[in-house]
Amino acid sequence: MATNNTKLNRSIVQLLNFTGENVTNNLISASRQKMISISEGDLKKVSAIVQNSIQQSLTNGYGNVEKTMGEIMKESNSTKKSTRKR
């Protein structure tokens, strides 16, 4: 059974994957609607850069998310313990 941290981790990864896919889809749509002028090859390159940048951000920034999750869990556990003592 997945822990709350595992569930949150999956949600964060899914959110960032969705973000990358959404940016790529919006670029494709903008190209098709002639809002931007870009070749198919360049569009693929830009999409790859976007996807890689998002994954890099996840890798580089995830430590801060883990730290915050740890602080929240610690606070939650403290609150539960102090409530039980009453």
Secondary structure as UniProt FT lines:
FT   HELIX           4..32
FT   TURN            33..34
FT   HELIX           40..85
//
